[in-house]
Amino acid sequence: MLDFTNEAFDEFTNMRNHVLMIRNFYGVESPEFIKVSESFNNVVYNMVRLGGRIFRDGNLSLIAANDFITYGIVWFGNNDIYDGPEVGEWSIHS
């Protein structure tokens, strides 16, 4: 079971919106969109699999805890991009 705090749900929405901004800016077949959408899908899959209480942990990042594990969903962005949304990828760490 997933249990989002209000702040975490807002940040999750920001994460989803960030994927959409990259899609709209770079295009649906761009390597930037493919990379970010695959990493987003991966962390969402693992969040559902692991469950727990979900908290906001900074810009585009979350932290979660269940009875057995604490894990983070971390955004690794490329700050060298200045003319569009920040590209990068999410990963999950325990």
Summary of the structure (lengths in Angstrom):
residues: 94
radius of gyration: 13.3
end to end distance: 17.9
largest distance: 42.9
contacts: 259
relative contact order: 0.21
helix: 44%
strand: 30%
